[in-house]
Amino acid sequence: MGRRDAALPGPAPLEASLLLLLYRLLLSLATPLLLVLLCWRVARGKDVLARLPERLGWPSRRRPPGALVWLHSASVGELASLRPLLLALREGAAAAGQPGPGLLVTSVTRTAAELAPQLLPAGVIHQMVPVDHWLAFALFRRHWRPTLGLLAEAELWPELLHAMPAPLLINARVSSRSYQRHRRLAWFSRWLYGRCSACFAQSAADAQRLQQLGAPPALALGSTKWDAEAAAVDAHWLQLLRRCWSGRRVLLLASSHPGEEELLLEQWRPWCQRLAPERLALLLVPRHPERAQAVLAAARACGAEAQRLAELQPAQPPAVVVVDRLGLMGSWIAAAELVIMGGSFLPGGRVIGGHNPLEPVRGGRPVLCGPDMANFSDLCQELEQAGWLRQLDDGAALWPAIARWLASPPRLEQLPAIQGPSRRIAQLVLQRLDAGGDRC
């Protein structure tokens, strides 16, 4: 390996302290701007006014007695990925005849906060994460006094990392594009990643890149998303859609982002005419449901007969339905015959890295996805070999691939036994708790 790609050395203690002091000074000067930003987020619906005290470090729940494991995730996908790990922590403690630790989960987005009661096991405490300001985290840490901290994926902020006792980075990933950006700020990456006490990466490539950025030696354990159960199905919504679309073949665009709906809709009418005997129906589920009205307008502009789910009339069902509510992805998967994975066809060079293809596959539905599935590259390879997934080179190949699948659906093999790292990470965490939180 050349000098250019050599691992970045960890920061010296004095250097790290000075960097933290400088960061705190800058954030202290920017405190009025942070408050304005929070108010702007509330006004735009990105934060909830009732939970604004949590963003400032004030707790809304009591701390449970005993050890407390603090897990942080950014948004809905990362929050859902924690559920298998949370269950494994409880199961591991019960198997050892020990009381399980208290579990605290923080997240950033409003959507994650609203879905937390559905996604997290009963008894797990959810809080909005404080803004990355020393005073907010001082209040947060004084109340919660976490024993251990775990960060999901790559949500790294200086005060967040400093507030966590010897943080463990799980489900860690760094795309090649992000890696190059981090290398340009080598000192900053070295400072952040060097704070982590252990690093569990999603793939061998991620592990190598993380270590080169200054993280501790990383183990490629995969993602806890791989351990997720099949999404729950709401019988009411499933029966409603089946009654509306009896005799139709239903396509689902799941967790879509701006520009991906148009990719399907612009060719919707000509392909519906071309595939007329199939009688297609399309279920559009934008990643952010507040976009539902804009997606509906785009569908109608393309000549599609469309309605929002909240306005669905079973007596006169449209060919296109736009979902305008959170959760219930299991119901939409069960209603469809083929799932098109959003976050993988983004136009204009935007990069998301795709969304979890195992979710529809566990629901028994095959998947078409675009070229950008960097977050799940190893998993996609396994699913493609088993016939459950097909990754396309670009958006232009989407409708021809749909037509081929409708004309001749492949015989799906038994889903391969895909197991994620939840139990192994849970075991390491419980061992560290037994050792007093000093080592992993």
Salt bridges, closest charged atoms under 4 A:
GLU15 OE2 - ARG190 NH2 2.65
ASP47 OD2 - ARG41 NE 2.75
ASP47 OD1 - ARG55 NE 3.51
GLU54 OE1 - ARG51 NH2 3.01
GLU114 OE2 - ARG110 NE 2.82
GLU153 OE1 - ARG173 NE 2.65
GLU153 OE2 - LYS225 NZ 3.08
GLU159 OE2 - ARG24 NE 2.80
ASP206 OD1 - ARG209 NH2 3.41
GLU261 OE1 - ARG291 NH2 3.00
GLU278 OE1 - ARG249 NH1 2.83
GLU311 OE2 - ARG308 NH1 3.48
ASP324 OD2 - ARG308 NE 2.99
GLU337 OE2 - ARG249 NH2 2.48
